[in-house]
Amino acid sequence: MFGLGLPEMGIIALAAVLIFGPKKIPELGRTLGKTLRGFKDELQSPEEEVEEKEQKSEN
């Protein structure tokens, strides 16, 4: 994954805990997940619009 091994990922995780604190990490994960989900939905939205236009033009 991005050329990172287990030691590098451990160092990043440790730095995140030191910077944000253990209570803030789950909240950051949820926020990141919601943001990525919204981004993915927006990327799929134009495809759905094109399909709807194609179906309307066939009728």
DSSP file (Angstrom, degrees, kcal/mol; ACC not computed):
  #  RESIDUE AA STRUCTURE BP1 BP2  ACC     N-H-->O    O-->H-N    N-H-->O    O-->H-N    TCO  KAPPA ALPHA  PHI   PSI    X-CA   Y-CA   Z-CA
    1    1 A M    >         0   0    0      0, 0.0     3,-2.1     0, 0.0     0, 0.0   0.000 360.0 360.0 360.0 106.1    0.0    0.0    0.0
    2    2 A F  T 3   -     0   0    0      1,-0.3     3,-0.1     0, 0.0     0, 0.0   0.697 360.0 -69.6  57.3  22.4    1.8    3.1   -1.3
    3    3 A G  T 3  S+     0   0    0      1,-0.3     2,-0.4     0, 0.0    -1,-0.3   0.692  98.7 138.9  72.5  17.7    5.1    1.4   -0.7
    4    4 A L    <   -     0   0    0     -3,-2.1    -1,-0.3     4,-0.0     2,-0.1  -0.817  36.8-157.0 -99.0 134.2    4.7    1.6    3.1
    5    5 A G     >  -     0   0    0     -2,-0.4     4,-2.2    -3,-0.1     5,-0.2  -0.373  37.7 -89.2 -95.8-179.0    5.6   -1.3    5.3
    6    6 A L  H  > S+     0   0    0      1,-0.2     4,-2.2     2,-0.2     5,-0.2   0.895 124.1  52.2 -60.9 -42.9    4.4   -2.2    8.7
    7    7 A P  H  > S+     0   0    0      0, 0.0     4,-2.1     0, 0.0    -1,-0.2   0.921 110.6  47.9 -62.1 -41.1    7.1   -0.2   10.6
    8    8 A E  H  > S+     0   0    0      1,-0.2     4,-2.2     2,-0.2    -2,-0.2   0.911 111.6  49.7 -65.1 -41.5    6.3    3.0    8.6
    9    9 A M  H  X S+     0   0    0     -4,-2.2     4,-2.4     1,-0.2    -1,-0.2   0.875 109.5  52.8 -64.9 -36.4    2.5    2.6    9.2
   10   10 A G  H  X S+     0   0    0     -4,-2.2     4,-2.5     2,-0.2    -1,-0.2   0.901 108.4  49.4 -64.0 -41.5    3.2    2.1   12.9
   11   11 A I  H  X S+     0   0    0     -4,-2.1     4,-2.5     2,-0.2    -2,-0.2   0.912 111.6  49.2 -64.5 -42.3    5.2    5.3   13.1
   12   12 A I  H  X S+     0   0    0     -4,-2.2     4,-2.3     2,-0.2    -2,-0.2   0.913 112.0  48.7 -62.9 -42.9    2.4    7.2   11.3
   13   13 A A  H  X S+     0   0    0     -4,-2.4     4,-2.2     2,-0.2    -2,-0.2   0.908 111.6  49.3 -63.7 -42.3   -0.2    5.8   13.7
   14   14 A L  H  X S+     0   0    0     -4,-2.5     4,-2.3     1,-0.2    -2,-0.2   0.912 110.9  49.9 -63.5 -42.6    1.9    6.7   16.7
   15   15 A A  H  X S+     0   0    0     -4,-2.5     4,-2.5     1,-0.2     5,-0.2   0.901 109.6  51.8 -63.1 -40.5    2.4   10.2   15.4
   16   16 A A  H  X>S+     0   0    0     -4,-2.3     4,-2.9     1,-0.2     5,-0.6   0.907 110.2  48.2 -63.6 -41.3   -1.3   10.6   14.8
   17   17 A V  H  X5S+     0   0    0     -4,-2.2     4,-1.5     1,-0.2    -1,-0.2   0.900 113.4  47.8 -66.1 -39.7   -2.1    9.5   18.3
   18   18 A L  H  <5S+     0   0    0     -4,-2.3    -2,-0.2    -5,-0.2    -1,-0.2   0.884 118.3  40.4 -68.2 -37.1    0.5   11.9   19.7
   19   19 A I  H  <5S+     0   0    0     -4,-2.5    -2,-0.2    -5,-0.2    -3,-0.2   0.946 131.4  21.4 -77.1 -49.3   -0.8   14.8   17.6
   20   20 A F  H  <5S-     0   0    0     -4,-2.9     4,-0.3    -5,-0.2    -3,-0.2   0.720 103.0-123.8 -96.3 -23.5   -4.6   14.3   17.9
   21   21 A G    >X< -     0   0    0     -4,-1.5     4,-1.0    -5,-0.6     3,-0.7   0.093  28.9 -84.8  89.7 151.8   -5.0   12.1   21.0
   22   22 A P  T 34 S+     0   0    0      0, 0.0    -1,-0.1     0, 0.0    -4,-0.1   0.754 124.9  54.9 -66.7 -24.6   -6.7    8.8   21.3
   23   23 A K  T 34 S+     0   0    0      1,-0.2     4,-0.5     2,-0.1    -2,-0.1   0.774 107.2  49.4 -79.4 -25.2  -10.1   10.2   21.8
   24   24 A K  T <> S+     0   0    0     -3,-0.7     4,-2.2    -4,-0.3     5,-0.2   0.709  91.9  77.8 -87.3 -21.4  -10.0   12.3   18.6
   25   25 A I  H  X S+     0   0    0     -4,-1.0     4,-2.2     1,-0.2     5,-0.2   0.908  93.3  48.0 -59.5 -48.2   -8.9    9.5   16.2
   26   26 A P  H  > S+     0   0    0      0, 0.0     4,-2.3     0, 0.0    -1,-0.2   0.895 111.6  51.5 -61.2 -37.6  -12.3    7.7   15.8
   27   27 A E  H  > S+     0   0    0     -4,-0.5     4,-2.2     1,-0.2    -2,-0.2   0.906 109.9  48.9 -64.5 -41.0  -14.0   11.1   15.1
   28   28 A L  H  X S+     0   0    0     -4,-2.2     4,-2.5     2,-0.2    -1,-0.2   0.885 110.0  52.5 -64.9 -38.2  -11.4   11.8   12.4
   29   29 A G  H  X S+     0   0    0     -4,-2.2     4,-2.4     2,-0.2    -2,-0.2   0.912 109.6  48.1 -63.7 -43.3  -11.9    8.4   10.9
   30   30 A R  H  X S+     0   0    0     -4,-2.3     4,-2.5     2,-0.2     5,-0.2   0.921 112.4  49.1 -62.6 -44.4  -15.7    8.9   10.7
   31   31 A T  H  X S+     0   0    0     -4,-2.2     4,-2.3     1,-0.2    -2,-0.2   0.920 111.9  48.3 -62.6 -44.1  -15.3   12.3    9.2
   32   32 A L  H  X S+     0   0    0     -4,-2.5     4,-2.6     1,-0.2    -1,-0.2   0.906 111.4  51.0 -62.8 -41.5  -12.8   11.0    6.6
   33   33 A G  H  X S+     0   0    0     -4,-2.4     4,-2.4     2,-0.2    -2,-0.2   0.912 110.8  47.6 -62.6 -43.8  -15.2    8.1    5.8
   34   34 A K  H  X S+     0   0    0     -4,-2.5     4,-2.4     2,-0.2    -1,-0.2   0.900 112.5  50.1 -64.1 -40.7  -18.2   10.4    5.3
   35   35 A T  H  X S+     0   0    0     -4,-2.3     4,-2.3    -5,-0.2    -2,-0.2   0.931 112.6  45.5 -64.4 -46.1  -16.1   12.7    3.1
   36   36 A L  H  X S+     0   0    0     -4,-2.6     4,-2.5     2,-0.2    -2,-0.2   0.886 112.3  51.8 -65.6 -38.6  -14.8    9.8    0.9
   37   37 A R  H  X S+     0   0    0     -4,-2.4     4,-2.4     2,-0.2    -2,-0.2   0.917 111.0  47.7 -63.5 -43.6  -18.3    8.3    0.6
   38   38 A G  H  X S+     0   0    0     -4,-2.4     4,-2.1     2,-0.2    -2,-0.2   0.892 111.6  50.3 -63.7 -40.4  -19.8   11.7   -0.5
   39   39 A F  H  X S+     0   0    0     -4,-2.3     4,-1.8     2,-0.2    -2,-0.2   0.913 111.0  48.9 -63.7 -43.3  -17.0   12.1   -3.0
   40   40 A K  H  X S+     0   0    0     -4,-2.5     4,-1.7     1,-0.2    -2,-0.2   0.904 110.1  51.5 -63.7 -42.0  -17.6    8.6   -4.4
   41   41 A D  H  X S+     0   0    0     -4,-2.4     4,-1.6     1,-0.2    -1,-0.2   0.896 109.2  50.6 -62.1 -40.6  -21.4    9.3   -4.7
   42   42 A E  H  < S+     0   0    0     -4,-2.1    -1,-0.2     1,-0.2    -2,-0.2   0.848 107.9  53.1 -67.3 -33.5  -20.7   12.6   -6.6
   43   43 A L  H  < S+     0   0    0     -4,-1.8     4,-0.5     1,-0.2    -1,-0.2   0.854 112.6  44.3 -68.6 -34.0  -18.4   10.7   -9.0
   44   44 A Q  H  X S+     0   0    0     -4,-1.7     4,-1.7     1,-0.2     3,-0.3   0.737  97.9  76.3 -81.2 -23.4  -21.1    8.2   -9.7
   45   45 A S  H  X S+     0   0    0     -4,-1.6     4,-2.1     1,-0.2     5,-0.2   0.894  90.3  52.2 -58.9 -46.0  -23.8   10.8  -10.0
   46   46 A P  H  > S+     0   0    0      0, 0.0     4,-2.2     0, 0.0    -1,-0.2   0.876 107.3  54.4 -60.1 -35.5  -22.8   12.0  -13.5
   47   47 A E  H  > S+     0   0    0     -4,-0.5     4,-2.0    -3,-0.3    -2,-0.2   0.914 108.7  48.1 -62.9 -41.9  -22.9    8.4  -14.8
   48   48 A E  H  X S+     0   0    0     -4,-1.7     4,-2.2     1,-0.2    -1,-0.2   0.877 109.7  52.8 -66.3 -37.4  -26.5    8.0  -13.5
   49   49 A E  H  X S+     0   0    0     -4,-2.1     4,-2.2     2,-0.2    -1,-0.2   0.897 108.5  50.1 -65.2 -39.8  -27.5   11.3  -15.1
   50   50 A V  H  X S+     0   0    0     -4,-2.2     4,-2.2     2,-0.2    -2,-0.2   0.916 110.5  49.8 -64.2 -43.0  -26.2   10.2  -18.5
   51   51 A E  H  X S+     0   0    0     -4,-2.0     4,-2.2     1,-0.2    -2,-0.2   0.898 110.2  50.6 -62.6 -40.7  -28.1    6.9  -18.2
   52   52 A E  H  X S+     0   0    0     -4,-2.2     4,-2.1     1,-0.2    -1,-0.2   0.901 110.4  49.3 -65.2 -40.1  -31.3    8.8  -17.4
   53   53 A K  H  X S+     0   0    0     -4,-2.2     4,-2.1     2,-0.2    -1,-0.2   0.888 110.2  51.2 -65.1 -38.7  -30.9   11.1  -20.4
   54   54 A E  H  X S+     0   0    0     -4,-2.2     4,-1.3     2,-0.2    -2,-0.2   0.899 110.4  48.8 -64.9 -41.1  -30.3    8.1  -22.7
   55   55 A Q  H  X S+     0   0    0     -4,-2.2     4,-1.1     1,-0.2    -2,-0.2   0.890 111.5  49.5 -67.1 -38.8  -33.4    6.4  -21.4
   56   56 A K  H  < S+     0   0    0     -4,-2.1     3,-0.2     1,-0.2    -2,-0.2   0.876 109.1  52.1 -67.4 -36.7  -35.5    9.6  -21.9
   57   57 A S  H  < S+     0   0    0     -4,-2.1    -1,-0.2     1,-0.2    -2,-0.2   0.784 105.2  56.1 -72.2 -25.3  -34.2   10.0  -25.5
   58   58 A E  H  <        0   0    0     -4,-1.3    -1,-0.2     1,-0.2    -2,-0.2   0.810 360.0 360.0 -73.4 -29.1  -35.1    6.4  -26.3
   59   59 A N     <        0   0    0     -4,-1.1    -1,-0.2    -3,-0.2    -2,-0.2   0.467 360.0 360.0 -80.8 360.0  -38.8    7.0  -25.3
